[in-house]
Structures are given as C-alpha cells and as structure tokens.
Amino acid sequence: MVWRAMRICNAFGGVALFGISVLAGLGAWSGQAWALDARTLDRNATPVEAFRFGFNAYKQGDKTTAVEALTFAADKGHAVAQWKLGRMYAEGDGLTKDDMKAFELFSEIADAHADDNPDAPSARFVSNAFVALGSYYRDGIPNSTVQPDFSRARQMFSYAASYFGDSDAQLNLARMYYEGEGGERDPRQAARWAKLAADKGNVGAQALLGHMLFEGDGVKRQPVVGLMFLTIARDRSGPSDPWILKLQEQAFSVATETERRTALAMADDWIGKNPQTVQ
C-alpha cells in the first residue's frame, strides 16, 4: 500500500534535527572554553560536563573526541548523551553504524525516563527514543535477537504518542492502525492519531489524513478538507517525499473546480496561520 513507502528515517530525521537545534540553543554550554581534557574524563568530569564537552567537540567536527566524551556521559546515565550517541550509532555518524548499540542506548533511556515530566526539556529526547524503539521493533534488526514485533512496536508508538504527545509517534501509530499492523485495521483510530499529528504540522500525518478524508477511507468523506491537508503537505514536503506529491495530484485531478478553489484557499490560510509548525 502507499503508506509502506513512508520512510521511518524521515520521521526520525525531523526529531533528530530538532534535537540538535535544542542542543545548539544551549549556548552557555557550547560557547565556553572548557578546561576539560578528553584524557582526564574518567578522573575529573561530571556527566554533565562530559556531555557539554562532547557536544562542543561534535559541533567543531571532532567526532572522535565527541564519541569519547558522550560515551563517558552516557555510561553515567546522562539521558541526552545516550540519545545523541544512539543517533550517531543509528546513522553511522562519526563511528561505525550499529543498530544494536543504538537500540540498547534507546532502551536505557526508555527504561529510566518513561515517567519523566512530558514538559521537561529532555522529554523530546525521551519520546524520540521510544519512536526509535518502535521502529526497530516494527522492522527488526538483521542478524540480531530483535525480530519484527508489530505488537511491541505499537506499544512503543502508543506510549510516546499519548504520554509525550510526540507527533512522529502519533503518525507511526496512525500508520499501524491504517495498515492493521499489530492488531485489527482501524481507520477511525488512524484518522484520530493522524489528526493530532497533522494539527502540530507533521507533514506525513497531514498527507495520510488528507488522503483518508478525500477518499472517505473508513471515515466520513470530506473532500475539501482532505484536499486542503494534502495541499499543505505537498507545499511543505521535500524531494524525499514524492508519494505526497503523487497523492495530492491524484486528488486534485478528480476534485471539482469548487473543491479545488476552496481547498487551496483553506490551505493558504492554514499555512499563513501556522508558519512555524514543525514536520
């Protein structure tokens, strides 16, 4: 089906970039000249100092030192260091790609911080760890003990979607309900979760919701609203999301002229009122 073309890495990428921007915003950390030396991490540094040092090294392109410092902080339970190191392993960024090590780091975060305040600054990283775990459980990790487990994947996405309100988790949960992965196919639940994420500006969720509403797939058909969401998603999607353009063009080609004009006007109005929403 169309939605199998949606890539999990797109969802991760949006959060990962957000995470880096949050860390970059910690100017008091990265802007100081740290007296910390990588060779004395084991003797002198606190986990917070090691993380700051590691992130500063990463920004400067010294990923070898960054990995050493972040590993030190991660071993001491620093959640954001664990997350950053997990992303580096998952992406092969500065070290050899290793999904099992990434899985283990994300698991440590989930085990230790599942009940953290969802409004805390670190909540974005914790919720992204759950999304990463959900994707690993859904797809499995080749040549490992982590085999595809739709039920477990749905649990991971559901927790991050409901407790942390994570839009990427909400999208992934919507997809699983839409496809019937991990349980019965439930278009109404798919539309519910997609709507929550779409309202936050998640492009994939806007496309999924728009498609469902335009086609009346398991929900009441609303062609104008559906075409509006598809058009918003098209205008905000990138070259790596050709499926969004395809769906929007298909809907646009069969819509009436009145539906087109109304949907385009509504899309322009939505974008004008929500210029800062994130994917």
C-alpha positions as CSV (number, residue, x, y, z in Angstrom):
1,M,0.0,0.0,0.0
2,V,1.0,3.6,-0.4
3,W,1.9,4.1,3.2
4,R,4.6,1.4,3.1
5,A,6.5,3.9,1.1
6,M,6.7,6.3,4.0
7,R,10.2,6.0,5.5
8,I,10.7,5.9,9.2
9,C,14.0,7.7,8.8
10,N,12.1,10.8,7.7
11,A,10.2,10.8,11.0
12,F,13.5,10.3,12.9
13,G,15.2,13.0,10.9
14,G,12.8,15.7,11.9
15,V,13.2,14.9,15.5
16,A,16.9,14.4,15.3
17,L,17.3,17.8,13.7
18,F,15.1,19.3,16.3
19,G,17.2,17.7,19.0
20,I,20.4,19.1,17.6
21,S,18.8,22.6,17.4
22,V,17.8,22.3,21.0
23,L,21.3,21.4,22.0
24,A,22.7,24.2,19.8
25,G,20.5,26.6,21.7
26,L,22.4,25.7,24.9
27,G,24.8,28.4,24.1
28,A,26.1,28.6,27.6
29,W,27.3,25.1,27.2
30,S,28.9,25.1,23.8
31,G,30.1,28.7,23.9
32,Q,32.5,28.3,26.8
33,A,36.2,27.4,26.6
34,W,36.1,24.2,28.6
35,A,39.1,23.3,30.7
36,L,38.1,19.6,30.4
37,D,40.6,17.4,28.6
38,A,39.4,14.2,26.9
39,R,42.2,12.3,28.5
40,T,41.1,13.2,32.0
41,L,37.4,12.5,31.6
42,D,37.5,9.4,33.8
43,R,39.0,11.3,36.7
44,N,37.6,14.8,36.7
45,A,34.4,15.2,34.7
46,T,30.8,15.0,35.8
47,P,28.4,13.5,33.3
48,V,27.0,17.0,32.6
49,E,30.5,18.4,31.9
50,A,31.3,15.4,29.7
51,F,28.2,15.9,27.7
52,R,28.8,19.6,27.2
53,F,32.4,18.9,26.2
54,G,31.3,16.1,23.8
55,F,28.6,18.2,22.2
56,N,31.0,21.1,21.8
57,A,33.5,18.7,20.2
58,Y,30.8,17.4,17.9
59,K,29.9,20.9,16.7
60,Q,33.5,21.6,15.9
61,G,33.7,18.4,13.8
62,D,35.9,16.5,16.2
63,K,33.7,13.4,16.4
64,T,36.3,11.1,17.8
65,T,36.5,13.3,21.0
66,A,32.8,13.7,20.9
67,V,32.2,10.0,21.0
68,E,34.6,9.5,23.9
69,A,33.0,12.3,25.9
70,L,29.4,11.3,25.1
71,T,30.2,7.7,25.9
72,F,31.5,8.7,29.3
73,A,28.4,10.7,30.0
74,A,26.1,8.0,28.6
75,D,27.7,5.4,30.8
76,K,26.8,7.6,33.8
77,G,23.2,7.7,32.8
78,H,23.0,11.1,31.1
79,A,19.9,10.8,29.0
80,V,20.6,13.3,26.3
81,A,24.1,12.0,25.9
82,Q,22.6,8.5,25.5
83,W,20.2,9.8,22.9
84,K,22.9,11.7,20.9
85,L,25.2,8.7,21.0
86,G,22.3,6.4,20.0
87,R,21.6,8.7,17.0
88,M,25.2,8.6,16.0
89,Y,25.2,4.8,16.1
90,A,21.9,4.6,14.2
91,E,23.2,6.9,11.4
92,G,26.9,5.8,11.3
93,D,27.7,9.4,12.2
94,G,31.3,9.6,13.4
95,L,31.5,5.9,14.2
96,T,30.5,2.6,12.6
97,K,26.8,2.2,12.2
98,D,25.5,-0.3,14.8
99,D,21.7,-0.6,15.2
100,M,22.0,-2.9,18.2
101,K,24.1,-0.4,20.2
102,A,21.6,2.3,19.2
103,F,18.8,0.0,20.3
104,E,20.5,-0.6,23.7
105,L,21.0,3.1,24.3
106,F,17.4,4.0,23.4
107,S,16.2,1.1,25.6
108,E,18.2,2.6,28.6
109,I,16.5,5.9,28.1
110,A,13.1,4.4,27.9
111,D,13.6,2.2,31.0
112,A,14.9,5.1,33.1
113,H,12.9,8.0,31.9
114,A,9.5,6.7,30.8
115,D,7.8,8.6,33.7
116,D,9.7,11.9,33.2
117,N,7.6,15.1,33.1
118,P,6.4,15.4,29.5
119,D,7.0,19.1,29.7
120,A,10.6,18.8,30.8
121,P,13.4,20.0,28.4
122,S,14.6,16.4,28.0
123,A,11.2,15.0,27.1
124,R,11.8,15.4,23.3
125,F,14.8,13.1,23.5
126,V,13.0,10.6,25.6
127,S,10.0,10.4,23.3
128,N,12.2,10.2,20.3
129,A,13.9,7.2,21.9
130,F,10.5,5.5,22.2
131,V,9.9,6.3,18.5
132,A,13.2,4.8,17.6
133,L,12.5,1.7,19.6
134,G,9.1,1.4,17.9
135,S,10.7,1.4,14.5
136,Y,13.3,-1.2,15.5
137,Y,10.5,-3.4,16.8
138,R,8.4,-3.0,13.7
139,D,11.2,-3.6,11.2
140,G,13.6,-5.8,13.3
141,I,17.4,-5.6,13.3
142,P,19.0,-8.1,10.9
143,N,21.3,-10.7,12.4
144,S,20.1,-9.9,15.9
145,T,17.7,-11.0,18.6
146,V,15.4,-8.0,17.7
147,Q,12.9,-9.5,15.3
148,P,9.9,-7.7,13.9
149,D,7.2,-7.4,16.5
150,F,4.2,-5.3,15.5
151,S,2.5,-5.6,18.9
152,R,5.6,-4.3,20.7
153,A,6.1,-1.6,18.1
154,R,2.6,-0.4,18.6
155,Q,3.1,-0.2,22.3
156,M,6.2,2.0,21.9
157,F,4.5,4.3,19.5
158,S,1.4,4.4,21.6
159,Y,3.2,5.4,24.8
160,A,5.2,8.2,23.1
161,A,2.1,9.4,21.2
162,S,-0.2,9.5,24.3
163,Y,2.1,10.4,27.2
164,F,4.6,12.7,25.4
165,G,2.3,13.8,22.6
166,D,5.0,13.1,20.1
167,S,3.8,13.9,16.6
168,D,6.2,11.3,15.0
169,A,4.9,8.7,17.3
170,Q,1.3,9.7,16.5
171,L,2.0,9.4,12.8
172,N,3.6,6.0,13.2
173,L,0.7,4.8,15.4
174,A,-1.8,6.1,12.8
175,R,0.0,4.2,10.1
176,M,-0.1,1.0,12.1
177,Y,-3.8,1.3,12.6
178,Y,-4.3,2.2,9.0
179,E,-2.4,-0.9,7.8
180,G,-3.7,-3.2,10.5
181,E,-0.2,-3.8,11.9
182,G,-0.1,-5.2,15.4
183,G,-3.9,-5.6,15.5
184,E,-7.1,-5.1,13.6
185,R,-7.2,-2.4,10.9
186,D,-8.9,0.6,12.4
187,P,-9.2,3.6,10.1
188,R,-11.0,5.7,12.7
189,Q,-8.2,5.3,15.1
190,A,-5.8,6.0,12.3
191,A,-7.6,9.2,11.4
192,R,-7.7,10.3,15.1
193,W,-4.0,9.9,15.6
194,A,-3.1,11.4,12.2
195,K,-5.3,14.5,13.0
196,L,-3.4,15.1,16.3
197,A,-0.1,15.0,14.5
198,A,-1.4,16.9,11.5
199,D,-2.5,19.8,13.7
200,K,1.1,20.0,15.0
201,G,2.4,20.4,11.5
202,N,3.6,16.8,10.9
203,V,3.7,16.6,7.1
204,G,3.3,12.8,6.8
205,A,0.3,12.9,9.1
206,Q,-1.2,15.7,7.0
207,A,-0.8,13.6,3.9
208,L,-2.3,10.5,5.5
209,L,-5.2,12.3,7.0
210,G,-5.9,14.2,3.8
211,H,-5.9,11.0,1.8
212,M,-8.3,9.3,4.2
213,L,-10.7,12.3,4.2
214,F,-10.6,12.8,0.5
215,E,-11.3,9.1,-0.2
216,G,-13.6,8.6,2.7
217,D,-11.5,5.6,3.7
218,G,-13.1,4.3,6.8
219,V,-14.2,7.8,7.8
220,K,-16.8,10.3,6.6
221,R,-15.7,11.7,3.2
222,Q,-14.7,15.4,3.4
223,P,-13.1,16.1,0.0
224,V,-12.4,19.8,0.6
225,V,-10.7,19.2,4.0
226,G,-8.9,16.2,2.6
227,L,-7.5,18.1,-0.4
228,M,-6.6,21.0,2.0
229,F,-4.4,18.7,4.1
230,L,-2.9,17.1,1.0
231,T,-2.1,20.5,-0.4
232,I,-0.5,21.7,2.9
233,A,1.6,18.5,3.0
234,R,2.6,19.0,-0.7
235,D,3.7,22.5,-0.1
236,R,5.8,21.6,3.0
237,S,7.3,18.3,1.9
238,G,10.7,17.8,0.5
239,P,12.1,16.0,-2.6
240,S,12.4,12.8,-0.5
241,D,8.6,12.6,-0.2
242,P,7.4,12.1,-3.8
243,W,4.5,10.0,-2.6
244,I,2.9,13.1,-1.1
245,L,3.0,15.0,-4.4
246,K,1.6,11.9,-6.1
247,L,-1.4,11.7,-3.7
248,Q,-2.1,15.4,-3.9
249,E,-2.0,15.4,-7.7
250,Q,-4.3,12.3,-7.8
251,A,-6.9,14.0,-5.5
252,F,-6.6,17.4,-7.3
253,S,-7.2,15.7,-10.7
254,V,-10.6,14.3,-9.6
255,A,-11.8,17.1,-7.4
256,T,-14.3,19.6,-8.7
257,E,-13.3,23.1,-9.5
258,T,-15.2,24.4,-6.5
259,E,-13.5,21.9,-4.2
260,R,-10.1,22.9,-5.6
261,R,-10.6,26.6,-5.1
262,T,-11.9,26.2,-1.6
263,A,-9.2,23.7,-0.6
264,L,-6.4,25.9,-1.9
265,A,-7.8,28.9,-0.1
266,M,-8.1,26.9,3.1
267,A,-4.5,25.6,2.7
268,D,-3.1,29.1,2.2
269,D,-5.0,30.3,5.3
270,W,-3.7,27.4,7.4
271,I,-0.1,27.9,6.3
272,G,-0.3,31.6,6.9
273,K,-1.5,31.0,10.5
274,N,1.0,28.2,11.2
275,P,4.3,29.3,9.7
276,Q,6.4,27.8,12.5
277,T,5.0,24.3,12.8
278,V,7.5,21.5,12.5
279,Q,7.4,18.4,10.4
